Amino acid sequence: MSTTPPATPLASDARPLTMTVEEAAALIGISRSSAYDAVHRGDIPSRRIGHRILVLTEPLYELFAKPPSTASDPSDATT
């Protein structure tokens, strides 16, 4: 009788929950410095744990899955 191992929270083919700022920069094709600037502005979703900054993988992928907004978009208009 064989038993299957218990399911793990992350499947082996799933993305990791976080990545480094350097990994995020390489993924989206910007410099390390630009990535840190974007993190500090809040443009790249991240969490600070101690002195480390970790980029949240799924929100980053979702951010780039959306079509870019344009200035002529009426929903972006401010009054």
Buried (B, 14 or more C-beta within 10 A) or exposed (E): EEEEEEEEEEEEEEEEEBBBBEBBBBBBEBEEEBBBEBBEEEEBBBEEEEEEBBBBBEEBEEEEEEEEEEEEEEEEEEE
